[in-house]
Structures are given as structure tokens and as C-alpha cells.
Amino acid sequence: MVPEPAPAGRRRFLATSAAAMSTMAAARAGHAAADAGRTPLQLGLVTYQWGKAMELPELLEVCGRTGFTGVELRSTHAHGVEPGMSAAARADVRHRLADSPVKLVGLGSACEYHATDPAVVRRNIDETKAFVDLCAELGGSGVKVRPNGLPKEVPVEKTLEQIGAALRVVGDHAAKAGQQIRVEVHGAGTQEIPHMRRIMEVADHPHVVVCWNCNAADLAGDGFDANFTALERWMGTVHIHDLRPGKVNYPWERLFPRLAACRAAGFTGWCLLEDGSVPDDIPAAMRENRAVFDRLAS
């Protein structure tokens, strides 16, 4: 028996309902795709000051206890994770990290490439490569480096190009090891956003990314949003400071939405606390920062 055609009104209703359901499904799919494209923000510690006196077992225990899920191990500090380590020491560190819920985000070197002496630049490049190899061996994902100033006797553009060219060399080495080179926004003059942008343009390497450093210079010129946008496509990691109220005057309420929306190919989502003012009770301060981070990151 062939059914009778539905009345025109009912046909319009069914067509409208189907279109609405299709639109809702597409919207849900779009939101899901957008969420899938986002990199979740994660909280870790840079051992620059708050962790510099801790040996590795204590450091991992404190991070785990206070809700810090990652760590960037700064060179020259008590945990002693350096390229010159013996094979036995490397194996011990690798096993400790593998057994810990705290992830090795990377190694924090002091390598820099602005020197006027080519031999000094070459030594820094070679040292960077050694850090990259060690980081890969230990299960990390990248090495922090920095520009650290502009020699007065050299034209600024020449120095910026020299830094960028050196980064391209170490970027090639990092690519072979499956690592990132994380260029900290750092140094007198070089931390200015237009100069950092030029360095990254010269480097022009998918394994060379920016480590945003939450500097006062981020607010200069056209302001925070314009400066963040200028470097956003290279974003890799972020060094934050003490988030507790009254500690550091920085627009955290503007930074975190920008990070949450960041789609840079190299963005890891790691927000790593690095602060020069050391609290009396470091674990308590870390727990308080964890609570503020959760609010900001949500």
C-alpha cells in the first residue's frame, strides 16, 4: 500500500526539523573539532630558583605532591642533569623520571648566540646539540635557549640575523632527535617583541619555537595582545611567574585565554613557573599557584 503524501505543512515541518537537526549536529561537530584542535594547558616548574637547591628525588616528590605535572630542569643546579653526566648517572636519571608521574618537559640551558666572537657562538651551538641529545635520551621534548643581548658595536639587524642563523643550525639537530629548540623571550634589547619576531623569521624552522617569558616588555608598544599575536604562530612553551594575588603585576587574565586558543603547531601547552623571588615555604606556594592556575586555565 503506497502511503499518501504528507500535507504541505507537515512536509515543511519535517524539512525544517531535519535542517535544524543537521545544523545542530554540524555545530556539535564543529565544537568538537575546535576542542580537539586545542592543546590543554599544563602546569610545570622551572628549577631556576624554586627548585635549584633540590636534588632530583626531592624535586620530583615535591612537584608530584603539589600538583605540578612537569618540570624543566635548569642547568647548573643541584639536580645535576648536565651533558657531562656519566652513562651511569644518565641511566639513573632516566629511570627516576620513568618511574615518576612528573614529566620531563625539557632542559633549560644557558646557550646563547649573540657573541661577536664566532668561536664563542660555535661553542654555544655545540653545547646546545649536547643538551638536545641528553634531553632526547632522558625522554624530554625540548631544550630552552636564549638570546641575551645586543652588542653595542654591531648593527642590531646583523646580531638578530646571526642569532636566527644559529637557531636554524641547532633546529636541524633537534629535528633529527625529535626535539624542540625553545627560544626564551629574553635579554636586554632582544626581549623586545619586534626583535624576537625578526629572530624567529630568520630561524624559520619548524623545530624552533618561542618560550614566552611574561616580561614587562610584552606590554610595550602596541600592547599585550598585539605583541602576543606577533609571536603566537611560533609559540612552544610559556614561563609564567608567581600567580598568587599581589605577587607579579602581569595581565594573567588576558594571557590564559590567548594560550587556551593558541593553535600554533609547536605549542606544547606547558606553562612553567619560573620566579626569582623564593618563598619561605616553597611547597605551600606551589600548591597555592596550582589553585590559581586551575582557575585561570579553566
C-alpha positions in Angstrom: 0.0 0.0 0.0 1.5 3.3 -1.0 1.2 5.9 1.7 -0.5 9.2 1.0 1.8 12.2 0.6 2.1 14.3 3.8 0.2 17.6 3.8 2.3 20.6 2.7 2.5 22.0 6.3 3.8 18.7 7.6 6.3 18.4 4.8 7.6 21.9 5.7 7.7 20.9 9.4 9.7 17.8 8.6 12.1 19.6 6.3 12.6 22.4 8.9 13.2 19.8 11.7 15.7 17.9 9.6 17.6 21.1 8.7 17.6 22.1 12.3 18.9 18.8 13.5 21.6 18.9 10.7 22.6 22.4 11.8 22.8 21.3 15.5 24.9 18.2 14.6 27.2 20.3 12.5 27.6 22.8 15.3 28.4 20.0 17.8 30.9 18.5 15.3 32.4 22.0 14.9 32.8 22.5 18.6 34.2 19.0 19.0 36.7 19.7 16.2 37.7 23.0 17.8 38.2 21.4 21.2 40.2 18.6 19.6 42.5 21.2 18.0 43.2 22.9 21.3 46.3 21.9 23.3 45.4 21.6 27.0 47.3 23.8 29.4 49.5 22.0 31.9 51.4 23.3 34.9 55.1 22.6 35.5 58.1 24.1 37.3 61.3 25.6 36.0 64.0 24.9 38.6 65.6 28.3 38.1 65.1 29.4 41.7 62.3 27.5 43.4 63.9 24.1 42.6 67.6 25.0 42.3 68.6 23.5 45.7 66.6 20.3 45.3 68.2 17.1 44.2 66.1 15.1 41.7 64.3 12.7 44.0 63.1 15.6 46.2 62.2 17.7 43.3 60.0 15.1 41.7 58.4 14.3 45.0 57.6 18.0 45.7 56.2 18.5 42.2 54.0 15.4 42.4 52.7 16.4 45.9 51.8 19.9 44.9 50.1 19.1 41.6 52.9 20.2 39.2 52.9 17.6 36.5 56.0 18.6 34.6 59.5 20.1 35.1 62.1 22.0 33.1 65.5 21.1 34.7 67.7 24.2 34.7 71.4 23.7 34.0 74.0 24.2 36.9 71.5 23.4 39.7 71.5 20.7 42.5 69.8 18.0 40.5 72.9 17.9 38.3 71.4 17.0 34.9 74.1 18.1 32.5 75.5 16.9 29.2 78.7 15.9 31.0 77.0 13.2 33.1 78.4 9.7 33.1 76.5 6.9 31.5 75.5 5.5 34.9 74.2 8.9 36.0 72.2 9.3 32.9 70.7 5.8 33.4 69.8 6.7 37.0 68.0 9.9 36.0 66.2 8.2 33.1 64.9 5.5 35.5 63.8 8.1 38.1 61.9 10.1 35.5 60.3 7.0 34.0 59.1 5.9 37.5 57.7 9.4 38.3 54.3 10.8 37.4 56.1 14.1 36.8 57.0 14.6 33.1 60.4 15.9 32.0 59.2 18.8 29.8 62.8 19.7 28.8 66.2 21.0 29.8 66.9 24.7 30.5 70.3 25.6 29.1 72.0 29.0 29.1 73.1 28.7 25.5 73.1 31.9 23.5 74.3 33.1 20.1 74.8 36.8 20.1 78.6 36.9 20.8 80.8 38.9 18.5 83.4 36.1 18.5 82.4 33.3 16.1 84.3 30.7 18.2 82.0 31.5 21.2 78.9 31.2 19.0 80.2 27.8 17.8 80.8 26.6 21.3 77.2 27.5 22.2 75.9 25.7 19.2 77.9 22.6 20.1 76.7 22.8 23.7 73.1 23.2 22.5 73.4 20.0 20.5 74.7 18.1 23.5 71.7 19.3 25.6 69.4 18.2 22.8 70.9 14.7 22.7 70.7 14.4 26.5 67.1 15.6 26.6 66.1 13.0 24.0 67.9 10.3 25.9 66.0 11.2 29.1 62.6 11.4 27.5 62.1 15.1 27.4 60.9 17.1 24.4 63.0 20.2 24.1 65.8 22.5 25.2 65.4 26.1 26.3 67.9 28.5 24.8 68.0 32.3 24.9 69.1 35.5 23.1 70.9 37.5 25.8 71.6 41.0 24.5 72.7 43.1 21.6 76.4 44.0 21.4 76.7 47.8 21.0 79.5 47.6 18.4 77.4 45.6 16.0 74.3 46.7 14.0 71.2 45.3 15.6 69.9 43.6 12.4 73.2 41.8 12.0 73.0 40.4 15.5 69.4 39.3 15.1 70.3 37.5 11.8 73.3 35.8 13.5 71.1 34.5 16.3 68.4 33.3 13.9 71.0 31.6 11.7 72.5 29.8 14.7 69.0 28.7 15.7 68.4 27.2 12.3 71.6 25.1 12.8 70.5 23.7 16.2 67.0 23.3 14.9 68.3 20.9 12.3 69.9 18.9 15.0 66.8 19.0 17.2 64.7 17.7 14.3 66.8 14.6 14.0 66.4 13.9 17.7 62.6 14.7 17.7 63.1 17.7 20.0 62.3 21.4 20.0 64.6 24.4 20.5 62.6 26.7 22.8 63.8 30.3 22.4 63.1 32.3 25.5 62.0 35.9 25.1 65.0 37.2 27.0 67.8 39.7 27.2 68.3 43.4 27.1 67.0 44.5 23.8 66.4 41.0 22.4 63.3 40.6 24.6 61.6 43.4 22.7 58.9 41.7 20.6 59.9 43.1 17.2 63.4 41.8 17.7 62.2 38.4 18.8 59.9 38.3 15.8 62.9 39.0 13.5 65.0 36.3 15.1 62.2 33.8 14.6 61.7 34.9 11.0 65.3 34.3 10.2 65.4 31.0 12.0 62.4 29.8 10.0 62.5 26.2 11.3 59.5 24.0 12.5 61.6 22.7 15.4 62.5 26.2 16.7 59.7 27.7 18.8 59.2 30.6 21.3 59.3 30.3 25.0 57.0 33.2 26.0 58.5 34.7 29.2 55.9 37.0 30.7 58.2 40.1 30.6 57.2 43.7 31.2 58.3 44.3 27.6 55.3 42.3 26.5 53.1 45.3 27.3 55.2 47.9 25.4 54.4 49.4 22.0 51.0 48.3 20.7 50.3 46.4 24.0 49.9 42.8 25.1 47.5 41.5 22.5 49.4 42.8 19.6 52.7 41.6 21.0 51.3 38.1 21.7 49.9 37.9 18.2 53.3 38.9 16.7 54.9 35.7 18.2 51.8 33.4 18.5 52.5 31.2 15.5 55.8 30.1 17.0 54.5 29.5 20.5 56.0 26.4 22.1 56.2 26.8 25.9 55.5 29.6 28.4 57.4 30.7 31.5 54.9 32.1 34.0 55.6 33.8 37.3 54.1 33.6 40.8 50.4 33.7 40.1 49.3 34.5 43.7 47.5 37.8 44.2 49.8 40.7 44.7 53.0 38.9 43.6 53.6 39.8 39.9 51.9 42.6 38.0 51.1 40.9 34.7 47.8 40.5 32.8 47.2 36.8 33.6 43.5 37.2 32.9 44.4 38.1 29.3 47.3 35.7 28.8 45.4 32.5 29.7 42.5 32.9 27.2 45.1 33.6 24.5 47.0 30.4 25.4 43.8 28.4 25.5 43.0 29.5 22.0 46.6 29.0 20.6 46.8 26.8 17.6 50.5 27.0 16.9 51.8 23.8 15.5 54.6 23.6 18.1 52.6 24.7 21.1 53.0 22.2 23.9 50.6 23.7 26.4 53.2 23.7 29.2 53.1 26.7 31.5 56.2 26.5 33.6 56.5 28.5 36.8 59.8 30.5 37.0 60.1 33.2 39.6 63.1 34.9 41.1 61.6 35.6 44.5 61.8 32.4 46.6 59.1 31.9 49.2 59.9 30.6 52.7 57.6 27.6 52.1 58.1 26.5 48.5 55.7 23.6 48.5 52.9 25.7 50.1 53.5 28.4 47.4 53.4 25.7 44.7 50.0 24.4 46.0 48.6 28.0 46.0 49.8 28.5 42.5 48.2 25.3 41.4 44.8 26.5 42.6 45.2 29.9 40.8 46.4 28.2 37.7 43.3 25.9 37.6 41.1 28.9 37.8 42.9 30.8 35.1 43.2 27.8 32.8 39.5 26.9 33.0 
